[in-house]
Amino acid sequence: MTSFWSLWIIVLTTITIVGITWVLFGNRKREDKQTEQTTGHVADGIEEYDNPLPAWWFYMFVLTIVWGIGYLIIYPGMGNYPGLIGWTQIGQYDEEVAAADEKYRAMRDRYLALPVEEIAKDPAVRKMGMRMFANNCSQCHGGDARGSYGFPNLADNDWLYGGTPADIKHSIIAGRQAAMPAWGSVIGEKGVADATAYILSINGREADAGQVEAGEKVFQTYCVACHGANAEGNPAMGAPNLKNGIWLYGGSEEQIGHTLRAGRNGVMPAFGDSLSEDKIHIIAAYVYGLSQ
């Protein structure tokens, strides 16, 4: 938090505490006896007497003010002031996570010693993996791991970088960086249209025969290096199979054309530094099991 916003919070909080204290003491009546004098307020025939606030009620208000001041001294609440005991919600979270890790580490280490293919069938591992996946992966791939536009479906058997346990673990540990270059400036709009027609044709969809023939030449010149001569992709490069009707960024004529024209640069973040080895092993087993 910047110094400006820290000071802003401190000033507003101080003004609030001073203000409510002034309102409480400034309107206090010290005489204890009850009177018949009213404030002049009448609602539905009911008059409001002008009597002092009950002592217990007044002191309860004073106690809440003292409690609030004490809290702001002990705990952080006044801008960047850390509090006397140095407590933070992040620190408490880290302590609780460390305690849970220590509690369950022996169990996870037992699974770590077993192959992914074996533990993927274990209901307990699947349950743990599902929870870890929800905490770390569902933001992109969805709670059911079926992905969405630009985010791969992990529950089918189509893999950009391979679906073996080793491939899945490598994706989790090191992440992935897509590298589909933009070809619009190289092949021009006609080349984009022709190549799009060719890709549609190899998926069994209608396209202009002349464009398909020209598009095949464009494909064989610029695209085979990654997608292969048969357009079936290359997991070593993360190049997708263009013949199976599975599309990460959509398979309409417009979407294919945009991919060719502008390229794609999707990023799978690396979790090797934020997740322990045993957790990565269990998540990999869960993901592997989804496609089996």
C-alpha positions in Angstrom: 0.0 0.0 0.0 1.4 3.4 -0.9 2.0 6.1 1.8 -0.8 8.2 0.4 -3.5 5.5 0.8 -2.0 4.4 4.2 -2.4 8.0 5.5 -5.8 8.2 3.9 -7.0 5.2 5.9 -5.4 6.4 9.1 -7.0 9.9 8.9 -10.5 8.5 8.0 -10.4 5.9 10.8 -9.2 8.5 13.4 -11.9 11.0 12.3 -14.5 8.3 12.6 -13.4 7.2 16.2 -13.1 10.8 17.4 -16.5 11.7 15.8 -18.5 8.8 17.4 -16.8 9.5 20.8 -17.8 13.2 20.5 -21.4 12.3 19.6 -21.6 9.8 22.5 -20.3 12.2 25.2 -21.7 15.4 23.7 -25.2 14.1 23.9 -24.9 12.4 27.3 -27.4 13.6 30.0 -26.0 13.2 33.5 -29.1 13.5 35.6 -30.5 10.1 36.4 -34.1 10.9 37.3 -36.8 10.3 34.8 -38.9 13.2 33.6 -42.1 13.7 31.7 -40.5 16.1 29.3 -40.6 15.0 25.7 -38.4 15.8 22.7 -41.3 16.9 20.7 -41.2 13.9 18.4 -44.5 12.2 17.8 -45.1 9.1 15.7 -48.5 7.4 15.4 -49.5 9.1 18.6 -46.4 7.9 20.5 -44.3 10.7 22.1 -40.5 10.4 22.7 -39.5 11.3 26.3 -36.3 13.3 26.7 -34.6 11.0 29.3 -30.9 10.2 29.7 -29.5 7.0 28.1 -29.4 4.1 30.6 -25.9 4.0 32.2 -25.3 0.4 31.2 -26.1 1.3 27.5 -23.7 4.3 27.7 -20.9 2.3 29.2 -21.4 -0.5 26.6 -20.8 2.1 23.9 -17.7 3.3 25.7 -16.5 -0.3 25.9 -16.9 -0.8 22.1 -14.8 2.4 21.4 -12.1 1.3 23.8 -12.1 -2.2 22.3 -11.8 -0.8 18.8 -8.8 1.4 19.7 -7.2 -1.5 21.4 -7.7 -3.7 18.4 -6.1 -1.1 16.1 -3.1 -0.9 18.4 -2.6 -4.7 18.5 -3.6 -5.7 15.0 -3.0 -4.1 11.6 -5.8 -1.8 10.6 -4.3 1.7 10.4 -2.8 1.8 6.9 0.7 0.3 6.8 1.0 0.1 10.6 1.7 -3.6 11.3 0.3 -3.8 14.8 2.1 -4.7 18.1 2.1 -8.5 17.5 2.8 -8.4 13.8 -0.1 -10.6 12.8 -1.2 -10.8 9.2 -3.8 -13.0 7.5 -1.2 -14.2 5.0 1.0 -15.2 7.9 -1.8 -17.1 9.6 -2.7 -18.8 6.3 0.9 -19.9 5.6 1.1 -21.4 9.2 -2.1 -23.3 8.7 -1.0 -24.6 5.2 2.4 -25.6 6.7 0.6 -27.5 9.5 -1.7 -29.3 7.0 1.3 -30.1 4.8 3.1 -31.6 7.7 0.0 -33.6 8.7 -0.6 -35.1 5.3 2.9 -35.3 4.0 3.5 -38.9 4.9 0.4 -40.0 3.1 1.3 -38.0 0.0 4.9 -39.3 0.1 3.4 -42.8 0.0 1.6 -42.0 -3.2 4.7 -40.2 -4.6 6.6 -43.5 -4.6 4.0 -45.1 -6.8 3.5 -44.6 -10.6 0.9 -42.1 -11.8 -0.8 -44.8 -13.8 -1.4 -46.8 -10.6 -2.6 -44.1 -8.3 -4.8 -42.6 -10.9 -7.3 -45.4 -10.2 -7.3 -44.8 -6.4 -10.5 -43.1 -5.3 -8.7 -41.3 -2.5 -6.1 -39.9 -4.9 -8.8 -38.8 -7.3 -10.6 -37.0 -4.5 -7.4 -35.2 -3.3 -6.4 -34.5 -6.9 -9.8 -33.0 -7.7 -9.5 -30.6 -4.7 -5.9 -29.6 -5.7 -7.0 -29.1 -9.3 -9.9 -26.9 -8.2 -7.6 -24.7 -6.1 -4.9 -24.3 -8.8 -6.2 -25.2 -12.3 -10.0 -24.7 -12.5 -9.6 -21.0 -13.0 -8.5 -21.7 -16.6 -9.6 -25.3 -17.3 -12.9 -25.2 -15.5 -14.2 -27.1 -12.5 -14.9 -30.2 -14.7 -11.5 -29.8 -16.5 -13.2 -29.5 -19.9 -11.7 -26.1 -20.6 -13.2 -23.3 -22.7 -12.2 -21.0 -25.5 -8.4 -20.8 -25.5 -8.0 -23.3 -22.6 -7.6 -27.0 -23.4 -10.1 -29.7 -22.5 -8.2 -32.1 -20.1 -11.0 -34.7 -19.9 -10.7 -35.9 -23.5 -7.9 -37.8 -25.2 -6.5 -35.0 -27.4 -3.2 -33.6 -26.1 -1.2 -30.7 -27.5 2.0 -31.7 -25.7 1.3 -35.4 -25.1 -0.8 -37.2 -22.6 1.6 -39.5 -20.9 2.2 -39.0 -17.1 5.6 -37.6 -17.8 4.2 -35.1 -20.4 1.5 -34.0 -18.0 3.9 -33.5 -15.1 6.2 -31.5 -17.3 3.4 -29.2 -18.3 2.5 -28.6 -14.7 6.1 -28.1 -13.5 7.5 -26.0 -16.4 4.4 -24.6 -18.0 3.9 -24.2 -21.8 4.2 -21.3 -24.2 2.2 -21.5 -27.4 4.1 -20.3 -30.5 1.7 -20.1 -33.4 3.1 -17.2 -35.6 1.0 -14.6 -37.4 1.0 -15.3 -41.1 -1.2 -12.5 -42.3 1.7 -10.3 -43.4 3.5 -13.2 -45.1 0.7 -14.9 -47.1 -1.7 -12.0 -47.4 -5.5 -12.1 -47.2 -5.8 -14.4 -50.2 -3.3 -16.8 -48.6 -5.3 -16.7 -45.4 -8.6 -17.4 -47.2 -7.0 -20.2 -49.3 -5.4 -21.9 -46.3 -8.6 -21.6 -44.3 -10.5 -23.4 -47.1 -7.9 -26.2 -47.2 -8.2 -26.7 -43.4 -12.0 -26.8 -43.7 -11.7 -29.4 -46.5 -9.5 -31.8 -44.5 -12.1 -31.7 -41.8 -14.7 -32.9 -44.3 -16.4 -29.5 -44.6 -17.4 -27.7 -47.7 -15.0 -25.2 -49.3 -14.3 -23.8 -52.8 -12.2 -26.3 -54.8 -10.0 -23.7 -56.3 -9.2 -22.2 -52.9 -8.6 -25.7 -51.4 -6.0 -26.4 -54.1 -4.2 -23.1 -53.6 -4.5 -23.4 -49.8 -2.8 -26.8 -49.8 0.2 -25.2 -51.5 0.2 -22.5 -48.8 0.0 -25.1 -46.1 2.8 -27.3 -47.6 5.0 -24.2 -47.8 4.4 -22.5 -44.4 2.7 -24.9 -42.1 4.1 -28.4 -42.4 7.2 -27.6 -40.3 5.0 -27.6 -37.2 1.7 -29.4 -38.1 3.3 -32.1 -40.4 2.6 -33.0 -44.0 -0.7 -34.7 -43.0 -1.7 -31.8 -40.7 -1.9 -34.2 -37.8 0.2 -32.0 -35.5 3.4 -32.5 -33.5 3.2 -32.9 -29.7 6.9 -32.1 -29.3 6.1 -28.6 -30.5 2.5 -28.3 -29.1 1.2 -28.1 -32.7 -2.4 -29.3 -32.8 -3.9 -31.9 -35.1 -5.9 -29.9 -37.6 -7.9 -32.9 -38.9 -9.8 -34.1 -35.9 -12.3 -31.3 -35.5 -11.1 -30.3 -32.0 -10.4 -26.6 -31.8 -8.8 -24.6 -29.0 -9.7 -21.3 -30.5 -12.8 -22.3 -32.5 -13.2 -24.0 -35.8 -15.4 -21.6 -37.7 -14.1 -20.1 -41.0 -13.7 -16.7 -39.3 -11.9 -18.2 -36.3 -9.5 -20.3 -38.4 -8.8 -17.2 -40.5 -8.1 -15.1 -37.5 -5.7 -17.8 -36.1 -3.8 -17.8 -39.4 -3.7 -14.1 -39.7 -2.8 -13.0 -36.1 -1.3 -16.1 -34.6 -1.9 -17.5 -31.1 0.2 -17.0 -27.9 -1.5 -18.9 -25.1 0.4 -19.5 -21.9 0.3 -22.3 -19.4 1.9 -21.0 -16.2 4.6 -23.1 -14.4 3.7 -24.5 -11.0 7.1 -26.1 -10.2 7.9 -23.4 -7.7 4.5 -23.1 -6.1 3.5 -26.7 -5.7 5.4 -29.4 -4.0 6.5 -32.5 -5.9 3.9 -34.8 -4.2 1.1 -32.4 -5.0 2.2 -32.2 -8.7 2.3 -36.0 -8.7 -1.3 -36.3 -7.4 -2.7 -33.6 -9.7 -1.0 -35.3 -12.7 -2.6 -38.6 -11.7 -6.0 -36.9 -11.5 -5.7 -35.3 -14.9 -4.3 -38.5 -16.4 -7.2 -40.4 -15.0 -9.7 -38.0 -16.6 -8.7 -39.1 -20.1 -8.5 -42.8 -19.5 
